[in-house]
């Protein structure tokens, strides 16, 4: 007795189901790995310094709070081991305190640095909140950004105090204390980041 032949349309449907199932498993695996907790040493939450940023800074920052040198690369290694994606890292990692476009030309970086020092930001208590992720697809191109959202004591007070010398156009709540981890293709155009933990956070951070 001759074997019954399977209709070509049924074969195509089966193949599509297999592909869809494989794609779902791949996406689920990527989401699961992205959600794994990141580890951060407690010593990396100390010794942060204030610094003036150059005009070439891709984040557009005037003054930033800079972490110990080991922290950004440690975070990037953890990210790469999970996602295995080719992404860039910041040339001068730091938490931007104020952006260049937010200030009038009469207000100098040295004055902003002095205000940050007066606010005690170089002695801040710094606590990681989560790892945030943003993805934007437009005009056939996809851009991605990973960052760490922190709670920084004195950050909101500094931004509020800056509203006086910065002028009426300054909005204190448009910038959150974030440290950029990695981006694809680059970091241009992401700032300011007003982080939304409910929307952006994809993984917790564990302090050891």
Z-matrix of the N, CA and C atoms (Angstrom, degrees):
N
C 1 1.472
C 2 1.522 1 109.48
N 3 1.311 2 117.60 1 128.39
C 4 1.473 3 121.48 2 -176.68
C 5 1.525 4 110.38 3 -71.75
N 6 1.324 5 114.07 4 140.99
C 7 1.468 6 119.61 5 178.58
C 8 1.515 7 110.33 6 -68.06
N 9 1.319 8 115.39 7 140.10
C 10 1.461 9 119.52 8 -179.66
C 11 1.525 10 109.44 9 -73.11
N 12 1.323 11 117.06 10 130.77
C 13 1.465 12 121.82 11 179.92
C 14 1.530 13 110.48 12 -80.55
N 15 1.315 14 113.55 13 140.08
C 16 1.464 15 119.17 14 177.16
C 17 1.515 16 109.65 15 -81.29
N 18 1.311 17 115.73 16 133.26
C 19 1.462 18 120.21 17 -179.42
C 20 1.530 19 109.67 18 -62.33
N 21 1.345 20 118.60 19 137.43
C 22 1.478 21 121.83 20 -179.19
C 23 1.522 22 113.75 21 -53.90
N 24 1.336 23 116.95 22 -36.33
C 25 1.465 24 119.12 23 -179.35
C 26 1.528 25 111.48 24 -65.94
N 27 1.346 26 115.79 25 -33.69
C 28 1.463 27 119.40 26 177.91
C 29 1.518 28 109.99 27 -67.83
N 30 1.353 29 116.25 28 -40.56
C 31 1.464 30 120.15 29 177.49
C 32 1.528 31 111.27 30 -60.48
N 33 1.329 32 115.19 31 -42.64
C 34 1.468 33 119.65 32 179.76
C 35 1.528 34 110.41 33 -64.10
N 36 1.344 35 115.72 34 -42.16
C 37 1.471 36 119.43 35 -179.85
C 38 1.522 37 111.17 36 -63.04
N 39 1.342 38 116.42 37 -41.13
C 40 1.466 39 120.25 38 178.62
C 41 1.517 40 110.71 39 -63.41
N 42 1.346 41 116.13 40 -43.43
C 43 1.468 42 120.48 41 179.61
C 44 1.521 43 111.40 42 -61.52
N 45 1.334 44 116.27 43 -40.98
C 46 1.464 45 120.14 44 179.33
C 47 1.522 46 111.31 45 -65.58
N 48 1.334 47 116.54 46 -38.17
C 49 1.462 48 119.86 47 177.97
C 50 1.522 49 111.53 48 -64.94
N 51 1.339 50 116.18 49 -39.85
C 52 1.465 51 120.33 50 178.25
C 53 1.518 52 110.55 51 -64.26
N 54 1.342 53 115.86 52 -44.35
C 55 1.468 54 119.85 53 179.11
C 56 1.523 55 111.26 54 -63.47
N 57 1.329 56 116.22 55 -42.53
C 58 1.467 57 119.63 56 179.99
C 59 1.521 58 110.74 57 -63.84
N 60 1.337 59 116.23 58 -41.44
C 61 1.459 60 119.62 59 178.46
C 62 1.507 61 112.05 60 -63.86
N 63 1.340 62 116.42 61 -41.35
C 64 1.466 63 120.09 62 177.66
C 65 1.515 64 111.90 63 -64.73
N 66 1.342 65 116.25 64 -40.11
C 67 1.464 66 119.93 65 178.45
C 68 1.509 67 111.75 66 -65.00
N 69 1.340 68 116.93 67 -39.39
C 70 1.471 69 120.68 68 178.67
C 71 1.517 70 110.65 69 -64.14
N 72 1.340 71 116.37 70 -42.61
C 73 1.459 72 119.98 71 179.21
C 74 1.520 73 111.44 72 -63.83
N 75 1.352 74 116.46 73 -37.90
C 76 1.470 75 120.31 74 179.45
C 77 1.521 76 110.54 75 -64.96
N 78 1.331 77 116.59 76 -46.58
C 79 1.467 78 120.76 77 179.94
C 80 1.521 79 110.28 78 -63.52
N 81 1.343 80 116.51 79 -42.21
C 82 1.469 81 120.50 80 179.72
C 83 1.527 82 110.63 81 -62.80
N 84 1.342 83 116.24 82 -40.80
C 85 1.465 84 120.48 83 178.99
C 86 1.522 85 111.05 84 -63.64
N 87 1.349 86 116.97 85 -42.71
C 88 1.463 87 121.09 86 179.53
C 89 1.525 88 110.88 87 -64.12
N 90 1.338 89 116.47 88 -40.53
C 91 1.464 90 120.01 89 179.17
C 92 1.524 91 111.19 90 -66.51
N 93 1.342 92 116.33 91 -40.02
C 94 1.462 93 120.20 92 179.87
C 95 1.522 94 111.18 93 -64.61
N 96 1.343 95 116.98 94 -43.51
C 97 1.467 96 120.04 95 -179.68
C 98 1.520 97 110.86 96 -68.02
N 99 1.327 98 116.86 97 -34.40
C 100 1.460 99 120.85 98 179.05
C 101 1.527 100 111.50 99 -67.08
N 102 1.335 101 116.08 100 -28.32
C 103 1.465 102 120.71 101 -175.93
C 104 1.523 103 113.48 102 -87.56
N 105 1.329 104 118.47 103 -4.10
C 106 1.462 105 120.29 104 179.64
C 107 1.528 106 109.97 105 -65.25
N 108 1.341 107 118.18 106 140.32
C 109 1.471 108 120.82 107 -179.12
C 110 1.527 109 112.33 108 -60.64
N 111 1.318 110 115.63 109 143.61
C 112 1.466 111 121.88 110 173.43
C 113 1.521 112 108.07 111 -93.80
N 114 1.331 113 115.52 112 147.09
C 115 1.456 114 120.57 113 178.33
C 116 1.527 115 110.09 114 -102.73
N 117 1.320 116 115.61 115 139.18
C 118 1.458 117 121.32 116 178.33
C 119 1.527 118 108.46 117 -137.89
N 120 1.316 119 116.32 118 131.07
C 121 1.460 120 120.62 119 179.26
C 122 1.528 121 110.29 120 -75.30
N 123 1.320 122 116.18 121 140.93
C 124 1.468 123 120.29 122 179.48
C 125 1.530 124 111.40 123 -62.06
N 126 1.331 125 117.57 124 -28.27
C 127 1.470 126 119.28 125 179.60
C 128 1.523 127 111.48 126 -69.64
N 129 1.337 128 117.09 127 -21.27
C 130 1.461 129 120.01 128 177.83
C 131 1.528 130 112.44 129 -79.53
N 132 1.326 131 116.46 130 -4.63
C 133 1.462 132 120.64 131 176.14
C 134 1.521 133 111.25 132 -96.18
N 135 1.325 134 115.99 133 6.66
C 136 1.461 135 122.40 134 177.22
C 137 1.528 136 109.27 135 -122.05
N 138 1.326 137 115.19 136 158.95
C 139 1.456 138 119.35 137 176.63
C 140 1.514 139 115.66 138 77.60
N 141 1.329 140 117.79 139 20.30
C 142 1.463 141 120.67 140 175.10
C 143 1.530 142 108.52 141 -72.71
N 144 1.325 143 116.44 142 147.05
C 145 1.467 144 120.97 143 -176.74
C 146 1.525 145 111.30 144 -127.89
N 147 1.321 146 115.49 145 154.10
C 148 1.460 147 121.28 146 175.35
C 149 1.520 148 109.47 147 -89.48
N 150 1.329 149 116.48 148 142.71
C 151 1.454 150 119.70 149 178.93
C 152 1.513 151 112.15 150 -152.22
N 153 1.333 152 115.45 151 149.94
C 154 1.465 153 121.46 152 175.90
C 155 1.521 154 108.72 153 -84.95
N 156 1.323 155 116.86 154 132.82
C 157 1.460 156 121.76 155 -179.10
C 158 1.522 157 110.70 156 -95.55
N 159 1.318 158 116.05 157 153.60
C 160 1.459 159 121.48 158 -178.78
C 161 1.524 160 110.68 159 -84.12
N 162 1.314 161 115.19 160 166.10
C 163 1.464 162 120.39 161 179.31
C 164 1.522 163 111.57 162 -65.50
N 165 1.337 164 117.29 163 -20.48
C 166 1.464 165 121.38 164 -179.08
C 167 1.523 166 112.71 165 -82.20
N 168 1.326 167 117.19 166 -5.55
C 169 1.459 168 120.43 167 -178.79
C 170 1.524 169 110.11 168 -60.75
N 171 1.341 170 116.27 169 125.17
C 172 1.462 171 121.05 170 -174.07
C 173 1.524 172 112.89 171 -68.82
N 174 1.335 173 117.36 172 -17.78
C 175 1.454 174 120.26 173 178.75
C 176 1.528 175 111.84 174 -85.37
N 177 1.331 176 117.12 175 -11.04
C 178 1.454 177 120.26 176 -178.86
C 179 1.506 178 113.09 177 73.34
N 180 1.327 179 116.95 178 23.27
C 181 1.462 180 121.75 179 -176.11
C 182 1.527 181 111.79 180 -81.90
N 183 1.326 182 116.05 181 145.62
C 184 1.465 183 121.86 182 175.35
C 185 1.524 184 109.65 183 -94.14
N 186 1.319 185 116.09 184 -51.08
C 187 1.465 186 123.06 185 177.43
C 188 1.523 187 107.73 186 -133.82
N 189 1.323 188 116.45 187 137.67
C 190 1.459 189 119.64 188 -179.94
C 191 1.521 190 111.19 189 -133.18
N 192 1.314 191 114.29 190 160.84
C 193 1.460 192 122.71 191 175.13
C 194 1.526 193 106.46 192 -100.40
N 195 1.332 194 116.09 193 114.24
C 196 1.463 195 120.89 194 -169.31
C 197 1.526 196 112.34 195 -102.17
N 198 1.335 197 116.02 196 135.08
C 199 1.464 198 120.56 197 -177.17
C 200 1.525 199 111.92 198 -83.50
N 201 1.333 200 117.59 199 168.44
C 202 1.463 201 120.21 200 169.78
C 203 1.529 202 109.44 201 -56.57
N 204 1.320 203 116.96 202 145.18
C 205 1.463 204 121.86 203 -171.84
C 206 1.526 205 113.49 204 -58.20
N 207 1.337 206 117.57 205 -29.81
C 208 1.465 207 119.99 206 -175.36
C 209 1.527 208 112.86 207 -73.45
N 210 1.333 209 117.37 208 -26.03
C 211 1.463 210 120.13 209 -172.57
C 212 1.530 211 113.60 210 -63.45
N 213 1.341 212 120.60 211 -52.34
C 214 1.465 213 119.31 212 -177.32
C 215 1.526 214 113.55 213 -58.27
N 216 1.334 215 118.12 214 -42.79
C 217 1.456 216 120.23 215 -178.87
C 218 1.524 217 111.35 216 -70.07
N 219 1.325 218 116.96 217 -33.82
C 220 1.457 219 120.03 218 176.72
C 221 1.526 220 110.74 219 -63.20
N 222 1.321 221 116.20 220 -43.00
C 223 1.460 222 120.52 221 178.11
C 224 1.520 223 111.12 222 -65.61
N 225 1.334 224 116.84 223 -40.85
C 226 1.463 225 120.00 224 -179.12
C 227 1.529 226 110.84 225 -65.38
N 228 1.322 227 117.58 226 -39.11
C 229 1.467 228 119.93 227 178.16
C 230 1.525 229 111.13 228 -61.60
N 231 1.327 230 116.01 229 -40.11
C 232 1.468 231 119.26 230 177.49
C 233 1.524 232 111.02 231 -64.43
N 234 1.329 233 116.32 232 -41.40
C 235 1.460 234 120.88 233 179.16
C 236 1.521 235 111.05 234 -63.86
N 237 1.329 236 116.84 235 -46.81
C 238 1.463 237 120.69 236 -176.59
C 239 1.526 238 111.15 237 -65.10
N 240 1.320 239 117.70 238 -37.03
C 241 1.463 240 120.50 239 -179.42
C 242 1.525 241 111.80 240 -65.12
N 243 1.341 242 117.01 241 -21.47
C 244 1.462 243 120.33 242 179.83
C 245 1.517 244 112.33 243 -94.06
N 246 1.337 245 115.33 244 -46.10
C 247 1.459 246 119.49 245 -171.72
C 248 1.529 247 113.59 246 -94.90
N 249 1.332 248 117.11 247 -26.11
C 250 1.474 249 122.23 248 179.69
C 251 1.531 250 111.44 249 52.55
N 252 1.331 251 115.81 250 42.61
C 253 1.460 252 121.33 251 179.48
C 254 1.524 253 109.80 252 -111.62
N 255 1.318 254 115.80 253 148.73
C 256 1.457 255 120.77 254 176.58
C 257 1.525 256 108.68 255 -81.94
N 258 1.336 257 116.54 256 109.07
C 259 1.455 258 121.39 257 -177.71
C 260 1.519 259 109.53 258 -136.28
N 261 1.327 260 116.07 259 155.56
C 262 1.455 261 121.17 260 179.69
C 263 1.514 262 111.67 261 -92.08
N 264 1.329 263 115.75 262 158.15
C 265 1.463 264 121.98 263 176.82
C 266 1.528 265 109.31 264 -115.94
N 267 1.333 266 118.77 265 155.76
C 268 1.473 267 120.94 266 -179.43
C 269 1.531 268 111.34 267 -65.41
N 270 1.321 269 116.50 268 141.98
C 271 1.467 270 120.22 269 177.91
C 272 1.526 271 111.13 270 -72.78
N 273 1.323 272 117.17 271 -30.89
C 274 1.461 273 122.38 272 178.44
C 275 1.525 274 108.11 273 -136.03
N 276 1.344 275 117.75 274 83.02
C 277 1.464 276 120.42 275 -175.49
C 278 1.529 277 112.08 276 -63.01
N 279 1.308 278 115.54 277 142.97
C 280 1.455 279 120.30 278 177.77
C 281 1.516 280 111.08 279 176.80
N 282 1.312 281 116.08 280 163.82
C 283 1.460 282 121.96 281 174.55
C 284 1.525 283 107.77 282 -91.44
N 285 1.334 284 119.07 283 109.64
C 286 1.464 285 120.42 284 178.37
C 287 1.530 286 111.22 285 -62.56
N 288 1.319 287 115.74 286 132.92
C 289 1.467 288 120.52 287 178.43
C 290 1.520 289 111.55 288 -95.31
N 291 1.311 290 115.91 289 -31.10
C 292 1.461 291 121.60 290 177.27
C 293 1.526 292 107.65 291 -157.47
N 294 1.321 293 116.75 292 145.81
C 295 1.456 294 121.77 293 -177.09
C 296 1.521 295 110.97 294 -101.19
N 297 1.315 296 114.92 295 155.11
C 298 1.461 297 121.50 296 -174.37
C 299 1.526 298 111.90 297 -59.92
N 300 1.326 299 116.18 298 -41.02
C 301 1.464 300 118.60 299 -176.41
C 302 1.530 301 112.69 300 -73.19
N 303 1.341 302 117.21 301 -10.01
C 304 1.463 303 120.22 302 -179.70
C 305 1.520 304 112.70 303 -82.96
N 306 1.332 305 117.18 304 -15.42
C 307 1.461 306 120.67 305 -170.63
C 308 1.523 307 112.53 306 -111.35
N 309 1.325 308 117.11 307 147.76
C 310 1.465 309 120.40 308 171.72
C 311 1.525 310 109.37 309 -72.53
N 312 1.308 311 116.92 310 155.20
C 313 1.469 312 120.97 311 -177.25
C 314 1.531 313 112.22 312 -63.50
N 315 1.329 314 116.99 313 -23.50
C 316 1.466 315 120.09 314 -178.69
C 317 1.529 316 112.50 315 -71.97
N 318 1.322 317 117.33 316 -19.28
C 319 1.465 318 121.04 317 -178.94
C 320 1.528 319 108.65 318 -92.93
N 321 1.318 320 116.88 319 114.59
C 322 1.462 321 121.36 320 -173.50
C 323 1.530 322 111.99 321 -86.27
N 324 1.326 323 114.42 322 161.48
C 325 1.464 324 120.30 323 177.34
C 326 1.523 325 111.02 324 -62.89
N 327 1.320 326 116.72 325 -35.70
C 328 1.464 327 120.88 326 178.80
C 329 1.527 328 111.01 327 -64.05
N 330 1.335 329 116.89 328 -38.42
C 331 1.465 330 120.26 329 177.32
C 332 1.531 331 110.98 330 -65.88
N 333 1.329 332 115.70 331 -41.38
C 334 1.470 333 120.30 332 178.70
C 335 1.524 334 110.28 333 -64.41
N 336 1.325 335 116.26 334 -41.76
C 337 1.464 336 120.61 335 177.72
C 338 1.528 337 110.56 336 -60.11
N 339 1.335 338 116.34 337 -42.28
C 340 1.461 339 120.59 338 178.29
C 341 1.520 340 111.85 339 -62.08
N 342 1.334 341 116.98 340 -40.20
C 343 1.463 342 120.96 341 178.13
C 344 1.532 343 110.83 342 -65.18
N 345 1.334 344 115.91 343 -39.30
C 346 1.464 345 120.14 344 179.08
C 347 1.525 346 110.97 345 -65.55
N 348 1.327 347 116.05 346 -39.43
C 349 1.467 348 120.02 347 177.71
C 350 1.524 349 110.75 348 -66.76
N 351 1.329 350 115.94 349 -40.64
C 352 1.470 351 120.02 350 178.64
C 353 1.527 352 111.49 351 -64.41
N 354 1.336 353 116.01 352 -31.22
C 355 1.466 354 120.56 353 178.65
C 356 1.527 355 112.03 354 -79.29
N 357 1.338 356 116.36 355 -4.32
C 358 1.461 357 120.46 356 177.90
C 359 1.508 358 114.77 357 76.10
N 360 1.343 359 117.03 358 22.54
C 361 1.457 360 119.18 359 -177.07
C 362 1.525 361 113.05 360 -68.60
N 363 1.329 362 117.17 361 -21.50
C 364 1.465 363 118.99 362 175.98
C 365 1.531 364 111.59 363 -78.18
N 366 1.333 365 116.30 364 -2.95
C 367 1.471 366 121.22 365 176.89
C 368 1.532 367 110.59 366 -123.54
N 369 1.302 368 115.74 367 21.23
C 370 1.466 369 121.14 368 -174.88
C 371 1.520 370 112.69 369 -65.30
N 372 1.318 371 114.55 370 150.33
C 373 1.463 372 121.11 371 166.67
C 374 1.527 373 106.33 372 -85.76
N 375 1.325 374 116.14 373 119.90
C 376 1.462 375 121.52 374 -173.25
C 377 1.522 376 109.12 375 -114.35
N 378 1.330 377 115.90 376 123.86
C 379 1.463 378 121.13 377 -177.03
C 380 1.524 379 109.76 378 -130.52
N 381 1.339 380 118.09 379 124.09
C 382 1.470 381 119.39 380 178.17
C 383 1.519 382 111.38 381 -70.63
N 384 1.322 383 116.07 382 138.89
C 385 1.460 384 121.61 383 178.88
C 386 1.523 385 111.41 384 -99.52
N 387 1.339 386 116.31 385 -50.55
C 388 1.460 387 120.55 386 -178.26
C 389 1.524 388 109.38 387 -171.46
N 390 1.323 389 115.59 388 171.94
C 391 1.462 390 121.93 389 169.20
C 392 1.523 391 107.19 390 -97.70
N 393 1.331 392 115.80 391 125.29
C 394 1.451 393 121.27 392 -179.99
C 395 1.515 394 111.51 393 -102.44
N 396 1.331 395 115.70 394 156.27
C 397 1.471 396 121.18 395 -177.99
C 398 1.518 397 109.01 396 -141.94
N 399 1.332 398 115.01 397 134.46
C 400 1.462 399 120.40 398 174.66
C 401 1.526 400 109.41 399 -132.28
N 402 1.317 401 114.75 400 142.70
C 403 1.464 402 121.50 401 -179.69
C 404 1.520 403 107.73 402 -137.79
N 405 1.326 404 116.12 403 129.18
C 406 1.460 405 121.77 404 -179.27
C 407 1.523 406 108.61 405 -129.09
N 408 1.326 407 116.47 406 125.74
C 409 1.461 408 121.63 407 176.93
C 410 1.520 409 108.76 408 -116.82
N 411 1.331 410 115.70 409 124.65
C 412 1.465 411 120.65 410 -179.82
C 413 1.518 412 109.53 411 -159.43
N 414 1.322 413 115.92 412 142.69
C 415 1.468 414 122.03 413 176.13
C 416 1.528 415 111.74 414 54.52
N 417 1.337 416 115.97 415 39.23
C 418 1.450 417 120.39 416 176.46
C 419 1.509 418 115.46 417 75.59
N 420 1.330 419 117.72 418 7.81
C 421 1.467 420 121.14 419 -179.54
C 422 1.528 421 109.47 420 -125.47
N 423 1.326 422 115.24 421 147.90
C 424 1.462 423 121.42 422 179.13
C 425 1.517 424 110.07 423 -118.20
N 426 1.325 425 116.29 424 132.19
C 427 1.458 426 122.46 425 177.57
C 428 1.524 427 108.70 426 -118.39
N 429 1.335 428 115.49 427 139.27
C 430 1.457 429 120.83 428 -179.38
C 431 1.523 430 110.57 429 -131.01
N 432 1.320 431 114.90 430 149.40
C 433 1.462 432 120.33 431 177.43
C 434 1.523 433 110.01 432 -144.53
N 435 1.331 434 115.62 433 133.19
C 436 1.461 435 122.53 434 170.22
C 437 1.525 436 108.07 435 -114.06
N 438 1.317 437 116.20 436 138.69
C 439 1.462 438 119.94 437 178.29
C 440 1.522 439 109.72 438 -148.58
N 441 1.333 440 115.63 439 164.03
C 442 1.462 441 120.73 440 173.87
C 443 1.522 442 108.08 441 -108.59
N 444 1.314 443 115.82 442 127.16
C 445 1.464 444 121.55 443 175.18
C 446 1.523 445 108.02 444 -91.29
N 447 1.330 446 116.05 445 130.03
C 448 1.463 447 121.81 446 -179.85
C 449 1.526 448 110.69 447 -117.26
N 450 1.311 449 115.32 448 158.80
C 451 1.462 450 122.26 449 162.89
C 452 1.521 451 105.57 450 -101.95
N 453 1.331 452 116.99 451 120.45
C 454 1.466 453 122.52 452 -176.40
C 455 1.521 454 108.35 453 -121.51
N 456 1.313 455 117.00 454 114.33
C 457 1.464 456 119.63 455 -179.45
C 458 1.527 457 109.92 456 -62.86
N 459 1.314 458 115.68 457 132.07
C 460 1.458 459 121.05 458 179.78
C 461 1.512 460 114.64 459 92.01
N 462 1.333 461 118.16 460 -11.28
C 463 1.470 462 120.71 461 -176.89
C 464 1.525 463 111.39 462 -64.15
N 465 1.325 464 116.48 463 -51.02
C 466 1.468 465 119.62 464 -178.43
C 467 1.526 466 111.26 465 -64.56
N 468 1.342 467 117.12 466 -38.50
C 469 1.459 468 120.54 467 178.61
C 470 1.517 469 111.91 468 -64.61
N 471 1.333 470 116.54 469 -39.86
C 472 1.462 471 120.76 470 177.34
C 473 1.519 472 110.51 471 -63.15
N 474 1.325 473 117.00 472 -46.07
C 475 1.462 474 120.41 473 -179.48
C 476 1.534 475 110.76 474 -63.45
N 477 1.319 476 117.02 475 -39.26
C 478 1.465 477 120.45 476 179.23
C 479 1.523 478 110.99 477 -66.02
N 480 1.341 479 116.89 478 -40.84
C 481 1.463 480 120.89 479 179.86
C 482 1.520 481 111.48 480 -68.32
N 483 1.330 482 116.54 481 -27.75
C 484 1.463 483 120.93 482 -178.90
C 485 1.525 484 112.05 483 -72.48
N 486 1.321 485 116.39 484 -17.53
C 487 1.463 486 120.43 485 -177.73
C 488 1.523 487 111.90 486 -60.54
N 489 1.344 488 117.80 487 -32.58
C 490 1.464 489 120.55 488 179.57
C 491 1.511 490 112.64 489 -64.24
N 492 1.343 491 118.75 490 -62.85
C 493 1.463 492 119.82 491 -179.09
C 494 1.526 493 113.98 492 -68.31
N 495 1.333 494 117.47 493 -24.19
C 496 1.470 495 119.44 494 -178.15
C 497 1.524 496 112.25 495 -77.71
N 498 1.326 497 117.56 496 -23.92
C 499 1.454 498 119.69 497 177.78
C 500 1.514 499 113.73 498 103.35
N 501 1.334 500 117.17 499 172.40
C 502 1.472 501 122.31 500 -172.87
C 503 1.524 502 114.13 501 -65.84
N 504 1.321 503 117.94 502 -21.75
C 505 1.466 504 119.99 503 -178.95
C 506 1.518 505 113.99 504 -78.70
N 507 1.321 506 117.00 505 -9.23
C 508 1.462 507 121.30 506 -176.74
C 509 1.523 508 110.62 507 -77.48
N 510 1.327 509 116.60 508 131.91
C 511 1.465 510 121.84 509 178.82
C 512 1.522 511 108.24 510 -119.03
N 513 1.320 512 115.69 511 110.90
C 514 1.465 513 121.03 512 -172.34
C 515 1.519 514 113.49 513 -64.98
N 516 1.334 515 117.37 514 -29.89
C 517 1.465 516 119.50 515 -171.74
C 518 1.525 517 114.35 516 -93.08
N 519 1.326 518 118.12 517 8.58
C 520 1.468 519 119.52 518 -178.84
C 521 1.523 520 112.88 519 -82.45
N 522 1.320 521 117.64 520 -11.41
C 523 1.461 522 121.22 521 -177.26
C 524 1.521 523 110.12 522 -123.90
N 525 1.325 524 116.27 523 128.50
C 526 1.465 525 122.09 524 177.36
C 527 1.529 526 109.66 525 -104.75
N 528 1.336 527 117.59 526 157.95
C 529 1.467 528 120.23 527 179.20
C 530 1.529 529 111.48 528 -76.82
N 531 1.325 530 116.45 529 92.34
C 532 1.463 531 121.82 530 -177.19
C 533 1.527 532 110.49 531 -123.37
N 534 1.322 533 114.83 532 145.51
C 535 1.462 534 122.73 533 174.62
C 536 1.519 535 107.29 534 -112.65
N 537 1.322 536 116.88 535 114.44
C 538 1.454 537 120.18 536 179.69
C 539 1.526 538 110.36 537 -68.87
N 540 1.339 539 115.88 538 133.88
C 541 1.462 540 121.78 539 -179.68
C 542 1.522 541 111.74 540 -98.25
N 543 1.334 542 115.96 541 -52.84
C 544 1.465 543 120.78 542 -174.24
C 545 1.518 544 108.93 543 -159.84
N 546 1.338 545 115.41 544 152.22
C 547 1.459 546 120.20 545 -179.68
C 548 1.525 547 110.11 546 -146.26
N 549 1.314 548 114.08 547 158.15
C 550 1.462 549 121.29 548 175.86
C 551 1.523 550 108.25 549 -141.17
N 552 1.326 551 120.87 550 121.03
C 553 1.472 552 126.38 551 3.19
C 554 1.530 553 114.21 552 -83.64
N 555 1.364 554 117.72 553 -23.37
C 556 1.468 555 119.89 554 -179.30
C 557 1.525 556 109.19 555 -156.90
N 558 1.340 557 115.73 556 -173.39
C 559 1.469 558 120.76 557 -174.45
C 560 1.532 559 113.14 558 -97.97
N 561 1.308 560 117.04 559 -1.43
C 562 1.458 561 120.74 560 -176.49
C 563 1.528 562 111.32 561 -65.78
N 564 1.319 563 115.92 562 133.04
C 565 1.454 564 121.18 563 172.14
C 566 1.515 565 117.03 564 87.80
N 567 1.328 566 118.11 565 -0.32
C 568 1.460 567 119.30 566 -179.34
C 569 1.532 568 112.64 567 -82.27
N 570 1.301 569 117.05 568 -30.84
C 571 1.458 570 120.51 569 -177.97
C 572 1.524 571 111.30 570 -82.14
N 573 1.339 572 118.50 571 149.21
C 574 1.470 573 126.48 572 0.68
C 575 1.529 574 111.68 573 -81.05
N 576 1.326 575 115.71 574 147.81
C 577 1.456 576 121.10 575 175.76
C 578 1.520 577 108.70 576 -106.56
N 579 1.310 578 115.45 577 109.76
C 580 1.451 579 121.17 578 169.52
C 581 1.517 580 106.08 579 -94.73
N 582 1.320 581 116.61 580 91.72
C 583 1.462 582 121.35 581 -169.43
C 584 1.521 583 111.97 582 -64.37
N 585 1.315 584 114.52 583 137.29
C 586 1.458 585 122.57 584 174.11
C 587 1.527 586 106.18 585 -115.24
N 588 1.329 587 116.82 586 100.98
C 589 1.465 588 120.67 587 -174.13
C 590 1.522 589 111.99 588 -58.34
N 591 1.310 590 117.50 589 -39.63
C 592 1.459 591 120.65 590 -178.09
C 593 1.523 592 111.14 591 -65.50
N 594 1.324 593 117.13 592 -35.19
C 595 1.459 594 121.06 593 -178.38
C 596 1.523 595 112.39 594 -87.18
N 597 1.337 596 117.40 595 -41.92
C 598 1.461 597 121.66 596 -169.07
C 599 1.523 598 115.39 597 -92.39
N 600 1.322 599 118.00 598 -32.09
C 601 1.469 600 119.95 599 -171.33
C 602 1.527 601 111.30 600 -67.00
N 603 1.330 602 115.81 601 127.08
C 604 1.461 603 120.73 602 179.57
C 605 1.524 604 112.31 603 -117.50
N 606 1.337 605 117.78 604 -15.74
C 607 1.465 606 120.20 605 -178.36
C 608 1.520 607 110.17 606 -153.02
N 609 1.322 608 117.17 607 143.83
C 610 1.469 609 120.53 608 174.76
C 611 1.521 610 110.84 609 -79.14
N 612 1.324 611 116.02 610 167.29
C 613 1.466 612 122.27 611 176.10
C 614 1.523 613 107.94 612 -121.49
N 615 1.320 614 115.71 613 126.81
C 616 1.456 615 121.84 614 179.17
C 617 1.522 616 109.74 615 -103.24
N 618 1.318 617 116.88 616 125.85
C 619 1.468 618 121.39 617 178.93
C 620 1.521 619 108.75 618 -93.00
N 621 1.325 620 115.30 619 128.38
C 622 1.468 621 120.48 620 -177.97
C 623 1.514 622 111.06 621 -108.00
